[in-house]
């Protein structure tokens, strides 16, 4: 039987490595299909940014 602490660690590691794998893929897809946020006067960033990075975190 797996202890509850080990189970939490395994779930955390699975989520971490899953996010590390999927976020770069999503950024590449967003760039290819044009899901880009362009900077303007109200934005803090100065270069275009992909809009889908948060999807990989959920």
C-alpha positions in Angstrom: 0.0 0.0 0.0 1.2 3.5 -0.8 1.3 6.0 2.1 -0.7 9.2 1.7 2.4 11.3 1.8 4.0 9.4 -1.0 0.7 9.6 -3.0 0.7 13.4 -2.6 4.4 13.5 -3.8 3.6 11.3 -6.8 0.6 13.4 -7.8 2.6 16.6 -7.4 5.4 15.2 -9.6 3.0 14.0 -12.2 1.4 17.4 -12.4 4.8 19.2 -12.5 6.3 17.0 -15.3 3.0 17.0 -17.2 2.9 20.8 -17.2 6.6 21.1 -18.1 5.9 18.8 -21.1 2.7 20.4 -22.3 3.3 24.1 -21.9 6.1 24.4 -24.6 3.9 22.4 -27.0 0.9 24.7 -26.4 3.1 27.8 -26.9 4.3 26.4 -30.2 0.8 25.7 -31.3 -0.5 29.1 -30.2 2.3 30.8 -32.2 1.5 28.8 -35.3 -2.2 29.5 -35.3 -1.9 33.1 -34.2 -3.1 33.1 -30.6 -0.8 35.9 -29.7 -1.3 38.8 -27.4 0.2 41.9 -28.9 1.5 44.7 -26.6 -0.3 48.1 -26.5 -0.3 51.1 -24.2 -2.3 49.2 -21.4 0.0 46.1 -21.3 3.2 45.6 -19.4 4.9 43.2 -21.8 6.8 44.7 -24.8 6.9 41.7 -27.1 4.1 39.5 -28.4 3.1 36.6 -26.0 1.2 33.4 -26.6 -2.2 33.3 -24.9 -2.5 29.6 -24.0 0.3 29.0 -21.5 -2.2 28.9 -18.6 -4.1 26.0 -20.2 -1.2 23.7 -19.6 -1.2 24.5 -15.9 -4.8 23.4 -15.4 
